[in-house]
Amino acid sequence: MTETSDQWYNRQAIEHLAQHIPFERDLASKAEFIEMLRGLVIRHGREMDPELFGFEARCELTRLGLWSRIGPEGI
């Protein structure tokens, strides 16, 4: 599956948020970042190739219960 530039930007945003969330100390900011991440995953996750995600992002998305929304449904 070849990634379009929009998919790349969306995946980068998801990866950066997912990698940053565990280190955020301010609880209000952390909650806001989780909601932004959740919105991105719900809007764009089905269009993404799960194989392109790094380990840290995959772990955080799994911890937040969002990993199942990455990639086409039913895989």
Secondary structure, 3 states (H helix, E strand, C coil): CCCCHHHHHHHHHHHHHHHHHHHCCCHHHHHHHHHHHHHHHHHHHHHCCHHHCCHHHHHHHHHCCCHHHCCCCCC
